[in-house]
Amino acid sequence: QQVRNLCDQFSGIYPVNFNCPGQITVSGLSSQMPGFFTKVKEAGGRALPLKVKGAFHSPFMEEAARSFREELSRAEIRPMTIPLYSNVTARLYDGDVAGLLSRQIASPVQWEKIIRNMIADGFDTFIEIGPGRTLAGFMRKINRDVKVYNVGTWEDVDKVVSELC
């Protein structure tokens, strides 16, 4: 709530990624970021700039979301065969899949809520695929009781497969 309150002091900055306790990403006008960073520091927080090329998951992406929705209207969306959680609702996709997919472009990512909902739904093992361990770090802050694996190389794949099978 504190980050939301800080964002509300600016006309072009929005909370866009609720990653884990203590880690929220904001997005918005680069011209307003220095003032925002000052407010964060005054509130006792820490703000670090990220090297991105757009105000993703914010209202600045509404036009892209509309265009994507138009494209999706021409696609066949089949019933899902595996559980998939929406970034927008943090719940399993149901109903208007195309609407949720397009809304996620201009809506905050509810990562922490997604993970908490997955755990509540019985998931206890997570595999981060790709370089780095960012998501694994988020997982440790969300729930230390789940198993988290990192897969960045073929050797990692073999190790995780042998441990899980």
Order of alpha helices (4+ residues) and beta strands (2+ residues): alpha-beta-beta-alpha-alpha-alpha-alpha-beta-alpha-beta-alpha
